[in-house]
Amino acid sequence: MKVAKFGGTSLADAGQIMKVLEIAKADADRRIIVVSAPGKRSKEDIKVTDLLISCAQAMLKSGKADEELGRVVARFADIQKELGLSVHLLAEIEKDLRERLAGDRTHAALFTDSIKAAGEDYSARFVAAAFTAKGLKAEYVSPRDAGMLLSDEPGNAQVLDEAYPKLAKLRDRQGVMIFPGFFGYTKKGKVVTFPRGGSDITGAILAAAVKADVYENFTDVDSVYAVDPRIIPEAKAIELLTYREMRELSYAGFGVFHDEAVVPAVKAGVPICIKNTNRESAHGTMIVPERPYTAGGVVGISSSDGFCTLFLSKYLMNREIGFGRRLLQILEEEGLSYEHAPSGIDNTSVILRNDQLTDAKEKHVVGRIQKELNADDIEVERGLALIMVVGEGMRYTVGLAAKATHAFAEGGVNIEMMNQGSSEISMMFGVKEVDRKRAVKALYGAFFG
């Protein structure tokens, strides 16, 4: 049994949906199809999820969203006409969206999740109808009915352990199941979503629950590449990755696969295959528990903008028992999660995502740290990019850090910070956002030629 997830570009229009149909028909083992909301049809187009977010924002701001709703309905109307589906299906979708928009707006985050989730839900209904119209036995499966139970964290939900035995029952159903990605339900019946791009997570959860032989993740590229092809067009394709390598690379900017989606697959031991909807015959990239590797081998380099550093210093910090715990407790109480925390004897840095630390939040947090920890100096530096150099073969290999820092020096890039993961399969560098692409090119030249 296989679980196959299709991203937004794979469902952007009727032509793409027909490709999904052919892929499903080509392998009878592809019994669970997880779908995203329709993505962009061109560079200038707008994703359905973004249209829906605009709907939610308009309602929260003014209590009206007629124009925004019209754009969403028009987008699905185009797909309905191209596929030759019943106008009743379109009418049902418009009615449902109006009901969602008229719902309780007391809790803005929950209201927004309900609207955002509509994209995947409607996409699944359209795909199921298209499959059926073409003679393939298929059914839409509601995440509520199937038991996709999530934590009560709008926009950042996680699957509950008790969801797995419920979802495992999908294995006993007949025919092809079309399952909307990205969202599920709390125990109280409220719609909540995973982080953006969370349809990958839905697919991984289902693959783990039904003990799939493989989880296929279809997107718009042939495979995972050693570096972002937008930075280096001739980047080397990767045929085989370990779970650990993929998680490290996905975390720092590999947009092909959501980093949190690796976790359910890891726990269940389900291999993942990244494939191209537009070239299904392409080999793709397999992600497995273990792979053969040679010492010193770097498999990929990823990078991501949007980070900031909270730097604080205090003389004899290393002698002050509990200092680190109290610092992280302040961040916890302020609802901030940290990415890295490299430290010295009299100073420490905490790396955060920029969008978490608003100007108002920064002022408040700095004030608390100054008052409660009596720090000598506190600074927040924005505009930081993180670069990850990843590979199982890096473990216990001498000279890799020197090779990387030499590449930075040759490329004229200043290193703001560096850190090596305890697993020793990755090195992380912090550079200015303006230097990110230059830094990636320098590293790629050093490790891949």
QUIWOBEL-V500203 format. One record per backbone hydrogen bond with DSSP energy under -0.5 kcal/mol. CO is the residue of the C=O (numbers start at 1). NH is the residue of the N-H. E is the energy in kcal/mol with one decimal. If there is no record, write none. Layout:
co=CO nh=NH e=E
co=CO nh=NH e=E
//
This chain:
co=1 nh=213 e=-3.0
co=1 nh=214 e=-0.8
co=2 nh=31 e=-1.1
co=2 nh=32 e=-1.5
co=3 nh=216 e=-2.8
co=4 nh=34 e=-2.7
co=5 nh=218 e=-3.3
co=6 nh=36 e=-1.4
co=7 nh=10 e=-0.8
co=8 nh=11 e=-1.3
co=8 nh=39 e=-2.7
co=9 nh=12 e=-0.7
co=13 nh=17 e=-2.1
co=14 nh=18 e=-2.1
co=15 nh=19 e=-1.2
co=16 nh=20 e=-1.9
co=17 nh=21 e=-2.1
co=18 nh=22 e=-2.1
co=19 nh=23 e=-2.2
co=20 nh=24 e=-2.4
co=21 nh=25 e=-2.4
co=22 nh=26 e=-1.6
co=23 nh=27 e=-0.6
co=24 nh=27 e=-0.9
co=27 nh=30 e=-1.9
co=29 nh=2 e=-3.3
co=29 nh=31 e=-2.0
co=31 nh=33 e=-0.5
co=31 nh=177 e=-3.5
co=32 nh=4 e=-2.9
co=32 nh=34 e=-0.6
co=33 nh=179 e=-3.1
co=34 nh=6 e=-2.8
co=35 nh=181 e=-2.6
co=38 nh=48 e=-2.3
co=42 nh=45 e=-1.0
co=47 nh=51 e=-1.8
co=48 nh=52 e=-2.4
co=49 nh=53 e=-2.2
co=50 nh=54 e=-1.9
co=51 nh=55 e=-1.6
co=52 nh=56 e=-2.4
co=53 nh=57 e=-2.6
co=54 nh=58 e=-2.3
co=55 nh=59 e=-2.2
co=56 nh=60 e=-2.4
co=57 nh=61 e=-1.9
co=58 nh=62 e=-3.1
co=58 nh=63 e=-0.8
co=58 nh=64 e=-0.8
co=59 nh=63 e=-1.2
co=65 nh=69 e=-2.9
co=66 nh=70 e=-2.1
co=67 nh=71 e=-1.4
co=68 nh=72 e=-1.5
co=69 nh=73 e=-2.5
co=70 nh=74 e=-2.3
co=71 nh=75 e=-1.8
co=72 nh=76 e=-2.0
co=73 nh=77 e=-2.3
co=74 nh=78 e=-1.9
co=75 nh=79 e=-1.3
co=76 nh=80 e=-2.7
co=77 nh=81 e=-2.5
co=78 nh=82 e=-2.2
co=79 nh=83 e=-2.2
co=80 nh=84 e=-0.9
co=80 nh=85 e=-2.2
co=86 nh=89 e=-0.8
co=86 nh=90 e=-0.9
co=87 nh=91 e=-2.2
co=88 nh=92 e=-2.4
co=89 nh=93 e=-1.9
co=90 nh=94 e=-2.3
co=91 nh=95 e=-2.3
co=92 nh=96 e=-2.4
co=93 nh=97 e=-2.5
co=94 nh=98 e=-2.3
co=95 nh=99 e=-1.9
co=96 nh=100 e=-2.3
co=97 nh=101 e=-2.6
co=98 nh=102 e=-1.5
co=100 nh=103 e=-1.5
co=106 nh=108 e=-0.8
co=107 nh=111 e=-2.5
co=108 nh=112 e=-2.6
co=109 nh=113 e=-2.1
co=110 nh=114 e=-2.0
co=111 nh=115 e=-1.7
co=112 nh=116 e=-3.0
co=113 nh=117 e=-2.4
co=115 nh=118 e=-1.2
co=116 nh=119 e=-1.4
co=117 nh=121 e=-1.9
co=118 nh=122 e=-2.9
co=119 nh=123 e=-1.9
co=120 nh=124 e=-2.4
co=121 nh=125 e=-1.7
co=122 nh=126 e=-2.4
co=123 nh=127 e=-2.6
co=124 nh=128 e=-2.5
co=125 nh=129 e=-2.0
co=126 nh=130 e=-2.5
co=127 nh=131 e=-2.7
co=128 nh=132 e=-2.3
co=129 nh=133 e=-2.4
co=130 nh=134 e=-1.3
co=131 nh=136 e=-2.5
co=132 nh=135 e=-1.9
co=135 nh=137 e=-0.5
co=136 nh=138 e=-0.6
co=137 nh=176 e=-2.5
co=139 nh=178 e=-3.0
co=140 nh=142 e=-0.5
co=141 nh=180 e=-0.7
co=142 nh=146 e=-2.5
co=143 nh=147 e=-1.3
co=143 nh=148 e=-2.8
co=147 nh=149 e=-2.0
co=148 nh=185 e=-2.6
co=149 nh=160 e=-2.5
co=151 nh=153 e=-2.2
co=153 nh=156 e=-2.3
co=158 nh=151 e=-2.8
co=160 nh=163 e=-2.0
co=161 nh=164 e=-1.2
co=161 nh=165 e=-0.5
co=162 nh=166 e=-0.7
co=163 nh=167 e=-2.7
co=164 nh=168 e=-2.0
co=166 nh=169 e=-1.1
co=167 nh=170 e=-1.9
co=168 nh=171 e=-1.6
co=169 nh=172 e=-1.5
co=170 nh=173 e=-1.4
co=176 nh=139 e=-2.2
co=177 nh=33 e=-3.3
co=177 nh=179 e=-0.7
co=178 nh=141 e=-2.6
co=179 nh=35 e=-2.0
co=182 nh=194 e=-2.6
co=184 nh=192 e=-1.9
co=185 nh=150 e=-2.5
co=186 nh=189 e=-1.9
co=190 nh=186 e=-2.4
co=192 nh=184 e=-2.3
co=193 nh=157 e=-2.4
co=195 nh=198 e=-1.2
co=197 nh=200 e=-1.4
co=198 nh=182 e=-0.6
co=198 nh=202 e=-1.9
co=199 nh=203 e=-2.3
co=200 nh=204 e=-2.0
co=201 nh=205 e=-2.5
co=202 nh=206 e=-2.5
co=203 nh=207 e=-2.5
co=204 nh=208 e=-2.2
co=205 nh=209 e=-2.5
co=206 nh=210 e=-2.5
co=207 nh=212 e=-2.6
co=208 nh=211 e=-0.5
co=213 nh=271 e=-0.5
co=214 nh=3 e=-1.7
co=214 nh=216 e=-0.6
co=215 nh=217 e=-0.5
co=215 nh=273 e=-2.7
co=216 nh=5 e=-3.1
co=216 nh=218 e=-0.7
co=217 nh=275 e=-2.3
co=218 nh=7 e=-1.7
co=219 nh=277 e=-2.6
co=224 nh=238 e=-3.1
co=226 nh=301 e=-3.3
co=228 nh=231 e=-2.0
co=228 nh=232 e=-2.1
co=232 nh=235 e=-2.0
co=236 nh=226 e=-3.3
co=237 nh=239 e=-0.5
co=238 nh=224 e=-0.6
co=239 nh=286 e=-2.6
co=241 nh=288 e=-2.8
co=242 nh=246 e=-2.4
co=243 nh=247 e=-2.5
co=244 nh=248 e=-2.2
co=245 nh=249 e=-2.4
co=246 nh=250 e=-3.0
co=247 nh=251 e=-2.1
co=248 nh=252 e=-1.1
co=249 nh=254 e=-1.8
co=250 nh=253 e=-1.3
co=253 nh=255 e=-1.5
co=254 nh=257 e=-1.2
co=258 nh=261 e=-1.3
co=259 nh=262 e=-1.0
co=260 nh=263 e=-0.7
co=260 nh=264 e=-0.5
co=261 nh=265 e=-0.8
co=262 nh=266 e=-2.5
co=263 nh=267 e=-2.4
co=264 nh=268 e=-1.6
co=265 nh=269 e=-1.2
co=265 nh=270 e=-2.0
co=266 nh=269 e=-0.5
co=269 nh=271 e=-0.6
co=271 nh=215 e=-2.7
co=272 nh=287 e=-3.5
co=273 nh=217 e=-3.2
co=273 nh=275 e=-0.6
co=274 nh=285 e=-1.8
co=275 nh=219 e=-2.8
co=275 nh=277 e=-0.5
co=276 nh=279 e=-0.8
co=277 nh=280 e=-0.5
co=279 nh=276 e=-0.5
co=279 nh=282 e=-2.0
co=285 nh=274 e=-2.9
co=286 nh=241 e=-2.6
co=286 nh=288 e=-0.5
co=287 nh=272 e=-2.4
co=288 nh=243 e=-1.5
co=294 nh=297 e=-2.0
co=297 nh=299 e=-0.5
co=297 nh=393 e=-0.6
co=300 nh=390 e=-2.6
co=302 nh=388 e=-2.9
co=304 nh=386 e=-2.4
co=306 nh=354 e=-2.6
co=307 nh=384 e=-2.5
co=308 nh=352 e=-2.5
co=309 nh=311 e=-0.8
co=309 nh=381 e=-2.5
co=310 nh=350 e=-2.1
co=311 nh=379 e=-3.0
co=312 nh=348 e=-2.5
co=313 nh=376 e=-1.9
co=313 nh=377 e=-1.6
co=314 nh=317 e=-1.6
co=316 nh=319 e=-1.5
co=316 nh=320 e=-0.5
co=317 nh=320 e=-1.5
co=319 nh=321 e=-1.0
co=320 nh=323 e=-1.7
co=322 nh=326 e=-2.5
co=323 nh=327 e=-2.2
co=324 nh=328 e=-2.4
co=325 nh=329 e=-2.0
co=326 nh=330 e=-1.8
co=327 nh=331 e=-1.7
co=328 nh=332 e=-2.3
co=329 nh=333 e=-2.7
co=330 nh=334 e=-1.4
co=331 nh=336 e=-3.0
co=332 nh=335 e=-1.7
co=340 nh=351 e=-2.8
co=342 nh=349 e=-2.7
co=345 nh=318 e=-1.7
co=346 nh=314 e=-2.8
co=347 nh=344 e=-3.5
co=348 nh=312 e=-2.5
co=350 nh=310 e=-2.8
co=350 nh=352 e=-0.5
co=351 nh=339 e=-3.4
co=351 nh=340 e=-0.7
co=352 nh=308 e=-2.7
co=353 nh=356 e=-1.5
co=353 nh=357 e=-1.0
co=354 nh=357 e=-0.6
co=356 nh=358 e=-1.3
co=358 nh=362 e=-3.0
co=359 nh=363 e=-2.1
co=360 nh=364 e=-1.9
co=361 nh=365 e=-2.9
co=362 nh=366 e=-2.8
co=363 nh=367 e=-1.7
co=364 nh=368 e=-2.1
co=365 nh=369 e=-2.6
co=366 nh=370 e=-2.4
co=367 nh=371 e=-2.2
co=368 nh=372 e=-3.4
co=369 nh=373 e=-2.2
co=369 nh=374 e=-0.5
co=369 nh=375 e=-0.6
co=370 nh=374 e=-0.7
co=377 nh=313 e=-2.2
co=379 nh=311 e=-3.1
co=380 nh=382 e=-0.5
co=381 nh=309 e=-2.8
co=383 nh=433 e=-2.5
co=384 nh=307 e=-2.2
co=385 nh=431 e=-2.4
co=386 nh=304 e=-2.1
co=387 nh=429 e=-2.7
co=388 nh=302 e=-2.1
co=388 nh=390 e=-0.5
co=389 nh=427 e=-2.1
co=390 nh=299 e=-2.4
co=390 nh=300 e=-1.8
co=391 nh=394 e=-1.8
co=392 nh=395 e=-1.4
co=393 nh=296 e=-4.3
co=394 nh=397 e=-2.1
co=396 nh=398 e=-0.5
co=397 nh=400 e=-0.6
co=399 nh=403 e=-2.0
co=400 nh=404 e=-2.3
co=401 nh=405 e=-2.8
co=402 nh=406 e=-2.2
co=403 nh=407 e=-1.7
co=404 nh=408 e=-2.1
co=405 nh=409 e=-2.2
co=406 nh=410 e=-2.7
co=407 nh=411 e=-1.9
co=408 nh=412 e=-0.5
co=408 nh=413 e=-2.8
co=409 nh=412 e=-1.0
co=414 nh=416 e=-0.6
co=417 nh=430 e=-3.1
co=419 nh=428 e=-3.7
co=421 nh=424 e=-1.9
co=425 nh=391 e=-2.5
co=426 nh=421 e=-1.5
co=427 nh=389 e=-2.6
co=428 nh=419 e=-2.6
co=429 nh=387 e=-2.6
co=430 nh=416 e=-2.8
co=430 nh=417 e=-1.3
co=431 nh=385 e=-3.2
co=432 nh=435 e=-1.7
co=433 nh=436 e=-1.3
co=435 nh=439 e=-2.5
co=436 nh=440 e=-2.5
co=437 nh=441 e=-2.4
co=438 nh=442 e=-2.0
co=439 nh=443 e=-2.4
co=440 nh=444 e=-2.7
co=441 nh=445 e=-2.2
co=442 nh=446 e=-1.7
co=443 nh=447 e=-2.5
co=444 nh=448 e=-2.8
co=444 nh=449 e=-0.7
co=445 nh=449 e=-0.9
//
